[in-house]
Amino acid sequence: MATPDFVIELRRHIGTTALPLVGATAVVLRGDSILLGRRSDNGALTPITGIVEPGEEPADAAVRETLEEAGVVCRVE
């Protein structure tokens, strides 16, 4: 998972000050199966998650992250 460019730019200005960010989690279902991804930091299985970019709706972020992280096209219900 790469750090979004806008976060890198914010870090240039605020350093290591706490930076609250909005996140989105996609619970992707197909029948009785749930799509899980593996975390890059500890290897644990988890639903697809990511940071909502400025001006982006959380639902759109969940769809984008699912495509970016798992290569799966999904839709929000």
N, CA, C and O atoms as a CHARMM CRD file, in Angstrom:
* protein
*
  308
    1    1 MET  N      0.83400  -1.18000   0.00000 PROA 1      0.00000
    2    1 MET  CA     0.00000   0.00000   0.00000 PROA 1      0.00000
    3    1 MET  C      0.88100   1.24500   0.00000 PROA 1      0.00000
    4    1 MET  O      1.61000   1.51100   0.95600 PROA 1      0.00000
    5    2 ALA  N      0.80100   1.96700  -1.04200 PROA 2      0.00000
    6    2 ALA  CA     1.57700   3.20200  -1.12700 PROA 2      0.00000
    7    2 ALA  C      0.87100   4.32100  -0.36600 PROA 2      0.00000
    8    2 ALA  O     -0.35600   4.34900  -0.27700 PROA 2      0.00000
    9    3 THR  N      1.65100   5.22600   0.17100 PROA 3      0.00000
   10    3 THR  CA     1.08700   6.39500   0.84500 PROA 3      0.00000
   11    3 THR  C      0.57600   7.35700  -0.21800 PROA 3      0.00000
   12    3 THR  O      1.31500   7.70300  -1.14000 PROA 3      0.00000
   13    4 PRO  N     -0.69100   7.79900  -0.10300 PROA 4      0.00000
   14    4 PRO  CA    -1.23200   8.73200  -1.10300 PROA 4      0.00000
   15    4 PRO  C     -0.39900  10.01800  -1.17600 PROA 4      0.00000
   16    4 PRO  O      0.12600  10.49400  -0.17000 PROA 4      0.00000
   17    5 ASP  N     -0.29400  10.55600  -2.37400 PROA 5      0.00000
   18    5 ASP  CA     0.48900  11.77400  -2.58700 PROA 5      0.00000
   19    5 ASP  C      0.04800  12.91800  -1.69100 PROA 5      0.00000
   20    5 ASP  O      0.88600  13.67600  -1.20400 PROA 5      0.00000
   21    6 PHE  N     -1.27800  13.05900  -1.45900 PROA 6      0.00000
   22    6 PHE  CA    -1.73500  14.18300  -0.64800 PROA 6      0.00000
   23    6 PHE  C     -1.25800  14.05100   0.79800 PROA 6      0.00000
   24    6 PHE  O     -1.05300  15.06200   1.47100 PROA 6      0.00000
   25    7 VAL  N     -1.07900  12.83100   1.28200 PROA 7      0.00000
   26    7 VAL  CA    -0.57600  12.63100   2.63600 PROA 7      0.00000
   27    7 VAL  C      0.91100  13.00100   2.69400 PROA 7      0.00000
   28    7 VAL  O      1.36000  13.63200   3.65200 PROA 7      0.00000
   29    8 ILE  N      1.65300  12.61600   1.69100 PROA 8      0.00000
   30    8 ILE  CA     3.07400  12.98300   1.63600 PROA 8      0.00000
   31    8 ILE  C      3.22200  14.50100   1.63300 PROA 8      0.00000
   32    8 ILE  O      4.07900  15.04300   2.33000 PROA 8      0.00000
   33    9 GLU  N      2.39700  15.18400   0.85900 PROA 9      0.00000
   34    9 GLU  CA     2.45200  16.65000   0.80500 PROA 9      0.00000
   35    9 GLU  C      2.08400  17.25500   2.15700 PROA 9      0.00000
   36    9 GLU  O      2.73400  18.19900   2.60600 PROA 9      0.00000
   37   10 LEU  N      1.05900  16.73100   2.80700 PROA 10     0.00000
   38   10 LEU  CA     0.69200  17.21900   4.13400 PROA 10     0.00000
   39   10 LEU  C      1.83500  17.03300   5.12000 PROA 10     0.00000
   40   10 LEU  O      2.11100  17.92000   5.92800 PROA 10     0.00000
   41   11 ARG  N      2.49900  15.89100   5.06000 PROA 11     0.00000
   42   11 ARG  CA     3.61400  15.60900   5.96400 PROA 11     0.00000
   43   11 ARG  C      4.74200  16.63100   5.80000 PROA 11     0.00000
   44   11 ARG  O      5.42000  16.97400   6.76800 PROA 11     0.00000
   45   12 ARG  N      4.93700  17.11200   4.57600 PROA 12     0.00000
   46   12 ARG  CA     5.96400  18.14200   4.34600 PROA 12     0.00000
   47   12 ARG  C      5.67200  19.40000   5.14900 PROA 12     0.00000
   48   12 ARG  O      6.58900  20.10500   5.57000 PROA 12     0.00000
   49   13 HSD  N      4.39500  19.67400   5.36000 PROA 13     0.00000
   50   13 HSD  CA     3.99000  20.89900   6.05500 PROA 13     0.00000
   51   13 HSD  C      3.84800  20.71200   7.56000 PROA 13     0.00000
   52   13 HSD  O      4.17800  21.60900   8.33600 PROA 13     0.00000
   53   14 ILE  N      3.36000  19.55100   7.97000 PROA 14     0.00000
   54   14 ILE  CA     3.05400  19.38300   9.40100 PROA 14     0.00000
   55   14 ILE  C      3.99300  18.42500  10.12000 PROA 14     0.00000
   56   14 ILE  O      3.89600  18.26100  11.33600 PROA 14     0.00000
   57   15 GLY  N      4.88700  17.80200   9.39700 PROA 15     0.00000
   58   15 GLY  CA     5.82900  16.88600  10.04100 PROA 15     0.00000
   59   15 GLY  C      5.13900  15.65000  10.59000 PROA 15     0.00000
   60   15 GLY  O      4.34000  15.01600   9.90000 PROA 15     0.00000
   61   16 THR  N      5.45200  15.30800  11.83900 PROA 16     0.00000
   62   16 THR  CA     4.92100  14.07400  12.43200 PROA 16     0.00000
   63   16 THR  C      3.71800  14.31400  13.34400 PROA 16     0.00000
   64   16 THR  O      3.31000  13.42200  14.08700 PROA 16     0.00000
   65   17 THR  N      3.14800  15.52900  13.28300 PROA 17     0.00000
   66   17 THR  CA     1.93700  15.81000  14.04700 PROA 17     0.00000
   67   17 THR  C      0.84900  14.80200  13.66300 PROA 17     0.00000
   68   17 THR  O      0.76800  14.36900  12.51300 PROA 17     0.00000
   69   18 ALA  N      0.01500  14.43700  14.64000 PROA 18     0.00000
   70   18 ALA  CA    -1.08100  13.50300  14.36300 PROA 18     0.00000
   71   18 ALA  C     -1.91200  13.99400  13.18200 PROA 18     0.00000
   72   18 ALA  O     -2.23500  15.17900  13.09100 PROA 18     0.00000
   73   19 LEU  N     -2.25200  13.08800  12.29100 PROA 19     0.00000
   74   19 LEU  CA    -2.99000  13.42400  11.08000 PROA 19     0.00000
   75   19 LEU  C     -4.20500  12.50800  10.96800 PROA 19     0.00000
   76   19 LEU  O     -4.09800  11.39500  10.45200 PROA 19     0.00000
   77   20 PRO  N     -5.36700  12.97100  11.45100 PROA 20     0.00000
   78   20 PRO  CA    -6.56200  12.13200  11.32600 PROA 20     0.00000
   79   20 PRO  C     -6.99500  12.06100   9.85800 PROA 20     0.00000
   80   20 PRO  O     -7.11100  13.08300   9.18200 PROA 20     0.00000
   81   21 LEU  N     -7.22500  10.86000   9.38700 PROA 21     0.00000
   82   21 LEU  CA    -7.63400  10.64100   8.00300 PROA 21     0.00000
   83   21 LEU  C     -8.92000   9.82700   7.96400 PROA 21     0.00000
   84   21 LEU  O     -9.17500   9.00700   8.84600 PROA 21     0.00000
   85   22 VAL  N     -9.71900  10.06000   6.94400 PROA 22     0.00000
   86   22 VAL  CA   -10.95300   9.30000   6.74500 PROA 22     0.00000
   87   22 VAL  C    -10.61400   8.06000   5.93000 PROA 22     0.00000
   88   22 VAL  O     -9.93200   8.14300   4.90900 PROA 22     0.00000
   89   23 GLY  N    -11.09100   6.92300   6.38700 PROA 23     0.00000
   90   23 GLY  CA   -10.86000   5.67200   5.68100 PROA 23     0.00000
   91   23 GLY  C    -12.16500   5.03600   5.23500 PROA 23     0.00000
   92   23 GLY  O    -13.24000   5.37300   5.72900 PROA 23     0.00000
   93   24 ALA  N    -12.05200   4.11900   4.30100 PROA 24     0.00000
   94   24 ALA  CA   -13.22000   3.37000   3.82200 PROA 24     0.00000
   95   24 ALA  C    -12.85900   1.89500   3.80900 PROA 24     0.00000
   96   24 ALA  O    -11.72600   1.52100   3.50300 PROA 24     0.00000
   97   25 THR  N    -13.82900   1.06900   4.14300 PROA 25     0.00000
   98   25 THR  CA   -13.65800  -0.37800   4.10100 PROA 25     0.00000
   99   25 THR  C    -14.72900  -0.95600   3.19100 PROA 25     0.00000
  100   25 THR  O    -15.90600  -0.61200   3.30100 PROA 25     0.00000
  101   26 ALA  N    -14.31200  -1.83600   2.29200 PROA 26     0.00000
  102   26 ALA  CA   -15.24900  -2.48500   1.37500 PROA 26     0.00000
  103   26 ALA  C    -15.47900  -3.91900   1.84400 PROA 26     0.00000
  104   26 ALA  O    -14.53700  -4.70600   1.93700 PROA 26     0.00000
  105   27 VAL  N    -16.71400  -4.25100   2.13500 PROA 27     0.00000
  106   27 VAL  CA   -17.08600  -5.63500   2.42500 PROA 27     0.00000
  107   27 VAL  C    -17.67600  -6.16900   1.12500 PROA 27     0.00000
  108   27 VAL  O    -18.83500  -5.91300   0.79900 PROA 27     0.00000
  109   28 VAL  N    -16.85900  -6.91300   0.39300 PROA 28     0.00000
  110   28 VAL  CA   -17.22800  -7.38100  -0.94100 PROA 28     0.00000
  111   28 VAL  C    -17.69800  -8.82700  -0.83200 PROA 28     0.00000
  112   28 VAL  O    -16.95700  -9.71300  -0.40700 PROA 28     0.00000
  113   29 LEU  N    -18.93700  -9.03600  -1.22400 PROA 29     0.00000
  114   29 LEU  CA   -19.55800 -10.36300  -1.12900 PROA 29     0.00000
  115   29 LEU  C    -19.81700 -10.93700  -2.50900 PROA 29     0.00000
  116   29 LEU  O    -20.18400 -10.21700  -3.43800 PROA 29     0.00000
  117   30 ARG  N    -19.61900 -12.24500  -2.63300 PROA 30     0.00000
  118   30 ARG  CA   -20.05300 -12.99100  -3.80700 PROA 30     0.00000
  119   30 ARG  C    -20.62800 -14.28700  -3.27600 PROA 30     0.00000
  120   30 ARG  O    -19.89200 -15.18800  -2.87400 PROA 30     0.00000
  121   31 GLY  N    -21.94000 -14.37500  -3.27800 PROA 31     0.00000
  122   31 GLY  CA   -22.58900 -15.52500  -2.65400 PROA 31     0.00000
  123   31 GLY  C    -22.29100 -15.51800  -1.16700 PROA 31     0.00000
  124   31 GLY  O    -22.54300 -14.52600  -0.48300 PROA 31     0.00000
  125   32 ASP  N    -21.75600 -16.61800  -0.66600 PROA 32     0.00000
  126   32 ASP  CA   -21.39900 -16.72100   0.74900 PROA 32     0.00000
  127   32 ASP  C    -19.92800 -16.38600   1.01600 PROA 32     0.00000
  128   32 ASP  O    -19.45200 -16.53300   2.14200 PROA 32     0.00000
  129   33 SER  N    -19.20600 -15.93400  -0.02100 PROA 33     0.00000
  130   33 SER  CA   -17.77800 -15.62800   0.12500 PROA 33     0.00000
  131   33 SER  C    -17.56600 -14.13600   0.35200 PROA 33     0.00000
  132   33 SER  O    -18.31400 -13.30100  -0.15700 PROA 33     0.00000
  133   34 ILE  N    -16.53300 -13.81800   1.12700 PROA 34     0.00000
  134   34 ILE  CA   -16.14800 -12.43300   1.40100 PROA 34     0.00000
  135   34 ILE  C    -14.72100 -12.24600   0.89800 PROA 34     0.00000
  136   34 ILE  O    -13.84300 -13.06400   1.17400 PROA 34     0.00000
  137   35 LEU  N    -14.49400 -11.14800   0.14800 PROA 35     0.00000
  138   35 LEU  CA   -13.16400 -10.84300  -0.35600 PROA 35     0.00000
  139   35 LEU  C    -12.30000 -10.28300   0.76400 PROA 35     0.00000
  140   35 LEU  O    -12.69000  -9.33100   1.43900 PROA 35     0.00000
  141   36 LEU  N    -11.13500 -10.87100   0.95900 PROA 36     0.00000
  142   36 LEU  CA   -10.17100 -10.38300   1.94200 PROA 36     0.00000
  143   36 LEU  C     -8.84000 -10.11200   1.25600 PROA 36     0.00000
  144   36 LEU  O     -8.47100 -10.77500   0.28600 PROA 36     0.00000
  145   37 GLY  N     -8.13200  -9.12500   1.78100 PROA 37     0.00000
  146   37 GLY  CA    -6.78600  -8.83600   1.31500 PROA 37     0.00000
  147   37 GLY  C     -5.81200  -9.09800   2.44500 PROA 37     0.00000
  148   37 GLY  O     -6.21300  -9.22000   3.60300 PROA 37     0.00000
  149   38 ARG  N     -4.54100  -9.18300   2.11400 PROA 38     0.00000
  150   38 ARG  CA    -3.52100  -9.40800   3.13500 PROA 38     0.00000
  151   38 ARG  C     -2.79800  -8.09900   3.40100 PROA 38     0.00000
  152   38 ARG  O     -2.28600  -7.46800   2.47700 PROA 38     0.00000
  153   39 ARG  N     -2.75600  -7.68700   4.67700 PROA 39     0.00000
  154   39 ARG  CA    -2.08300  -6.45300   5.06000 PROA 39     0.00000
  155   39 ARG  C     -0.59600  -6.53500   4.75300 PROA 39     0.00000
  156   39 ARG  O      0.02600  -7.58300   4.92700 PROA 39     0.00000
  157   40 SER  N     -0.02900  -5.42100   4.29600 PROA 40     0.00000
  158   40 SER  CA     1.40300  -5.41900   3.97800 PROA 40     0.00000
  159   40 SER  C      2.26700  -5.28700   5.22700 PROA 40     0.00000
  160   40 SER  O      3.44200  -5.65400   5.20400 PROA 40     0.00000
  161   41 ASP  N      1.69800  -4.76400   6.32800 PROA 41     0.00000
  162   41 ASP  CA     2.51700  -4.54700   7.52600 PROA 41     0.00000
  163   41 ASP  C      2.64700  -5.77400   8.41300 PROA 41     0.00000
  164   41 ASP  O      3.69900  -5.99900   9.01000 PROA 41     0.00000
  165   42 ASN  N      1.56700  -6.58300   8.50400 PROA 42     0.00000
  166   42 ASN  CA     1.64700  -7.72900   9.41000 PROA 42     0.00000
  167   42 ASN  C      1.14100  -9.04400   8.79100 PROA 42     0.00000
  168   42 ASN  O      1.14300 -10.08300   9.45200 PROA 42     0.00000
  169   43 GLY  N      0.71000  -8.99400   7.53200 PROA 43     0.00000
  170   43 GLY  CA     0.28800 -10.20300   6.84000 PROA 43     0.00000
  171   43 GLY  C     -1.09500 -10.71000   7.20100 PROA 43     0.00000
  172   43 GLY  O     -1.52100 -11.74700   6.69300 PROA 43     0.00000
  173   44 ALA  N     -1.81100  -9.99700   8.07300 PROA 44     0.00000
  174   44 ALA  CA    -3.15100 -10.43400   8.48700 PROA 44     0.00000
  175   44 ALA  C     -4.15800 -10.25600   7.34400 PROA 44     0.00000
  176   44 ALA  O     -4.02400  -9.35500   6.51500 PROA 44     0.00000
  177   45 LEU  N     -5.15900 -11.12600   7.31700 PROA 45     0.00000
  178   45 LEU  CA    -6.24600 -10.98500   6.35300 PROA 45     0.00000
  179   45 LEU  C     -7.22700  -9.93600   6.85700 PROA 45     0.00000
  180   45 LEU  O     -7.51900  -9.87000   8.05100 PROA 45     0.00000
  181   46 THR  N     -7.73400  -9.11700   5.93800 PROA 46     0.00000
  182   46 THR  CA    -8.63300  -8.03200   6.31000 PROA 46     0.00000
  183   46 THR  C     -9.50900  -7.66500   5.11900 PROA 46     0.00000
  184   46 THR  O     -9.12300  -7.89900   3.97300 PROA 46     0.00000
  185   47 PRO  N    -10.68100  -7.09400   5.37400 PROA 47     0.00000
  186   47 PRO  CA   -11.43500  -6.54500   4.23900 PROA 47     0.00000
  187   47 PRO  C    -10.58800  -5.47700   3.54200 PROA 47     0.00000
  188   47 PRO  O     -9.63000  -4.96600   4.12100 PROA 47     0.00000
  189   48 ILE  N    -10.93700  -5.14900   2.32700 PROA 48     0.00000
  190   48 ILE  CA   -10.21000  -4.13300   1.56300 PROA 48     0.00000
  191   48 ILE  C    -10.46800  -2.76600   2.20300 PROA 48     0.00000
  192   48 ILE  O    -11.61600  -2.38700   2.43200 PROA 48     0.00000
  193   49 THR  N     -9.39700  -2.03800   2.48600 PROA 49     0.00000
  194   49 THR  CA    -9.52500  -0.72700   3.12300 PROA 49     0.00000
  195   49 THR  C     -8.57900   0.26400   2.46200 PROA 49     0.00000
  196   49 THR  O     -7.63800  -0.11700   1.76600 PROA 49     0.00000
  197   50 GLY  N     -8.84900   1.53500   2.69400 PROA 50     0.00000
  198   50 GLY  CA    -7.96000   2.56200   2.17700 PROA 50     0.00000
  199   50 GLY  C     -8.36500   3.94200   2.63700 PROA 50     0.00000
  200   50 GLY  O     -9.40300   4.12200   3.27300 PROA 50     0.00000
  201   51 ILE  N     -7.53900   4.90900   2.30900 PROA 51     0.00000
  202   51 ILE  CA    -7.77700   6.30000   2.69200 PROA 51     0.00000
  203   51 ILE  C     -8.64300   6.98300   1.63800 PROA 51     0.00000
  204   51 ILE  O     -8.41300   6.83400   0.43800 PROA 51     0.00000
  205   52 VAL  N     -9.63400   7.72800   2.09900 PROA 52     0.00000
  206   52 VAL  CA   -10.48500   8.52000   1.21500 PROA 52     0.00000
  207   52 VAL  C     -9.67900   9.74700   0.79100 PROA 52     0.00000
  208   52 VAL  O     -9.14300  10.46700   1.63300 PROA 52     0.00000
  209   53 GLU  N     -9.59900   9.97700  -0.51700 PROA 53     0.00000
  210   53 GLU  CA    -8.85400  11.11400  -1.03000 PROA 53     0.00000
  211   53 GLU  C     -9.68200  12.38500  -0.92200 PROA 53     0.00000
  212   53 GLU  O    -10.91000  12.31000  -0.87500 PROA 53     0.00000
  213   54 PRO  N     -9.04300  13.55300  -0.88000 PROA 54     0.00000
  214   54 PRO  CA    -9.78100  14.81700  -0.78400 PROA 54     0.00000
  215   54 PRO  C    -10.81900  14.94000  -1.90100 PROA 54     0.00000
  216   54 PRO  O    -10.50500  14.74100  -3.07400 PROA 54     0.00000
  217   55 GLY  N    -12.05500  15.27000  -1.52500 PROA 55     0.00000
  218   55 GLY  CA   -13.13700  15.44000  -2.48300 PROA 55     0.00000
  219   55 GLY  C    -13.79600  14.14700  -2.92600 PROA 55     0.00000
  220   55 GLY  O    -14.74300  14.17500  -3.71300 PROA 55     0.00000
  221   56 GLU  N    -13.31600  13.02400  -2.43900 PROA 56     0.00000
  222   56 GLU  CA   -13.85700  11.72200  -2.83600 PROA 56     0.00000
  223   56 GLU  C    -14.90800  11.26100  -1.83700 PROA 56     0.00000
  224   56 GLU  O    -14.75400  11.46100  -0.63300 PROA 56     0.00000
  225   57 GLU  N    -15.96200  10.65100  -2.32800 PROA 57     0.00000
  226   57 GLU  CA   -16.97900  10.06700  -1.46000 PROA 57     0.00000
  227   57 GLU  C    -16.45700   8.73100  -0.93100 PROA 57     0.00000
  228   57 GLU  O    -15.76700   8.01100  -1.65200 PROA 57     0.00000
  229   58 PRO  N    -16.77900   8.39200   0.32000 PROA 58     0.00000
  230   58 PRO  CA   -16.31200   7.11700   0.87900 PROA 58     0.00000
  231   58 PRO  C    -16.69900   5.90000   0.04200 PROA 58     0.00000
  232   58 PRO  O    -15.89800   4.97600  -0.10600 PROA 58     0.00000
  233   59 ALA  N    -17.90200   5.88400  -0.50200 PROA 59     0.00000
  234   59 ALA  CA   -18.32400   4.74400  -1.32300 PROA 59     0.00000
  235   59 ALA  C    -17.45100   4.62600  -2.57200 PROA 59     0.00000
  236   59 ALA  O    -17.08800   3.52300  -2.98000 PROA 59     0.00000
  237   60 ASP  N    -17.11700   5.76100  -3.17200 PROA 60     0.00000
  238   60 ASP  CA   -16.24300   5.74700  -4.34600 PROA 60     0.00000
  239   60 ASP  C    -14.84300   5.27300  -3.97200 PROA 60     0.00000
  240   60 ASP  O    -14.19200   4.57100  -4.74600 PROA 60     0.00000
  241   61 ALA  N    -14.38300   5.65700  -2.78500 PROA 61     0.00000
  242   61 ALA  CA   -13.06800   5.20900  -2.31400 PROA 61     0.00000
  243   61 ALA  C    -13.06000   3.69100  -2.13300 PROA 61     0.00000
  244   61 ALA  O    -12.08100   3.03300  -2.48500 PROA 61     0.00000
  245   62 ALA  N    -14.13400   3.13400  -1.59100 PROA 62     0.00000
  246   62 ALA  CA   -14.20800   1.68600  -1.39600 PROA 62     0.00000
  247   62 ALA  C    -14.13400   0.95100  -2.73000 PROA 62     0.00000
  248   62 ALA  O    -13.44500  -0.06300  -2.84600 PROA 62     0.00000
  249   63 VAL  N    -14.83900   1.45900  -3.73200 PROA 63     0.00000
  250   63 VAL  CA   -14.80100   0.84500  -5.07100 PROA 63     0.00000
  251   63 VAL  C    -13.39600   0.97700  -5.66200 PROA 63     0.00000
  252   63 VAL  O    -12.86500   0.01200  -6.21300 PROA 63     0.00000
  253   64 ARG  N    -12.79400   2.15900  -5.55300 PROA 64     0.00000
  254   64 ARG  CA   -11.44700   2.39000  -6.09100 PROA 64     0.00000
  255   64 ARG  C    -10.42800   1.47700  -5.41900 PROA 64     0.00000
  256   64 ARG  O     -9.61300   0.84600  -6.09100 PROA 64     0.00000
  257   65 GLU  N    -10.47600   1.41000  -4.09000 PROA 65     0.00000
  258   65 GLU  CA    -9.52200   0.58200  -3.35000 PROA 65     0.00000
  259   65 GLU  C     -9.67300  -0.89500  -3.70400 PROA 65     0.00000
  260   65 GLU  O     -8.67700  -1.61400  -3.79900 PROA 65     0.00000
  261   66 THR  N    -10.89400  -1.34800  -3.89600 PROA 66     0.00000
  262   66 THR  CA   -11.12300  -2.74400  -4.26700 PROA 66     0.00000
  263   66 THR  C    -10.47600  -3.05900  -5.60600 PROA 66     0.00000
  264   66 THR  O     -9.87700  -4.12100  -5.78000 PROA 66     0.00000
  265   67 LEU  N    -10.59800  -2.13800  -6.54900 PROA 67     0.00000
  266   67 LEU  CA    -9.97100  -2.33300  -7.85200 PROA 67     0.00000
  267   67 LEU  C     -8.44700  -2.26400  -7.73400 PROA 67     0.00000
  268   67 LEU  O     -7.74300  -3.10500  -8.29200 PROA 67     0.00000
  269   68 GLU  N     -7.93500  -1.25800  -7.00500 PROA 68     0.00000
  270   68 GLU  CA    -6.49000  -1.08400  -6.87700 PROA 68     0.00000
  271   68 GLU  C     -5.82400  -2.23300  -6.12200 PROA 68     0.00000
  272   68 GLU  O     -4.77600  -2.72700  -6.54000 PROA 68     0.00000
  273   69 GLU  N     -6.42200  -2.65300  -5.02600 PROA 69     0.00000
  274   69 GLU  CA    -5.77800  -3.63900  -4.15300 PROA 69     0.00000
  275   69 GLU  C     -6.04300  -5.08100  -4.55800 PROA 69     0.00000
  276   69 GLU  O     -5.19500  -5.94900  -4.35400 PROA 69     0.00000
  277   70 ALA  N     -7.22400  -5.34400  -5.13500 PROA 70     0.00000
  278   70 ALA  CA    -7.57500  -6.73600  -5.43400 PROA 70     0.00000
  279   70 ALA  C     -7.83500  -6.99400  -6.91900 PROA 70     0.00000
  280   70 ALA  O     -7.99200  -8.14400  -7.33000 PROA 70     0.00000
  281   71 GLY  N     -7.88000  -5.92000  -7.73000 PROA 71     0.00000
  282   71 GLY  CA    -8.16800  -6.11700  -9.14700 PROA 71     0.00000
  283   71 GLY  C     -9.60100  -6.55100  -9.39900 PROA 71     0.00000
  284   71 GLY  O     -9.90700  -7.14700 -10.43200 PROA 71     0.00000
  285   72 VAL  N    -10.48800  -6.24300  -8.43500 PROA 72     0.00000
  286   72 VAL  CA   -11.88600  -6.65800  -8.52000 PROA 72     0.00000
  287   72 VAL  C    -12.76400  -5.43200  -8.72700 PROA 72     0.00000
  288   72 VAL  O    -12.66300  -4.44700  -7.99600 PROA 72     0.00000
  289   73 VAL  N    -13.62900  -5.51200  -9.73900 PROA 73     0.00000
  290   73 VAL  CA   -14.60800  -4.44400  -9.98500 PROA 73     0.00000
  291   73 VAL  C    -15.82200  -4.75800  -9.14500 PROA 73     0.00000
  292   73 VAL  O    -16.36400  -5.86200  -9.20700 PROA 73     0.00000
  293   74 CYS  N    -16.25600  -3.77300  -8.34700 PROA 74     0.00000
  294   74 CYS  CA   -17.43600  -3.98100  -7.50100 PROA 74     0.00000
  295   74 CYS  C    -18.34900  -2.77300  -7.62500 PROA 74     0.00000
  296   74 CYS  O    -17.99400  -1.76700  -8.23900 PROA 74     0.00000
  297   75 ARG  N    -19.52100  -2.88700  -7.03700 PROA 75     0.00000
  298   75 ARG  CA   -20.45600  -1.76400  -6.97600 PROA 75     0.00000
  299   75 ARG  C    -21.00400  -1.67700  -5.56900 PROA 75     0.00000
  300   75 ARG  O    -21.07800  -2.67300  -4.84900 PROA 75     0.00000
  301   76 VAL  N    -21.38500  -0.47400  -5.18800 PROA 76     0.00000
  302   76 VAL  CA   -21.92100  -0.23900  -3.85300 PROA 76     0.00000
  303   76 VAL  C    -23.42000  -0.48400  -3.87100 PROA 76     0.00000
  304   76 VAL  O    -24.12000  -0.05800  -4.78900 PROA 76     0.00000
  305   77 GLU  N    -23.90100  -1.16800  -2.85800 PROA 77     0.00000
  306   77 GLU  CA   -25.34200  -1.38400  -2.69000 PROA 77     0.00000
  307   77 GLU  C    -25.84200  -0.56000  -1.54000 PROA 77     0.00000
  308   77 GLU  O    -27.03200  -0.59400  -1.22700 PROA 77     0.00000
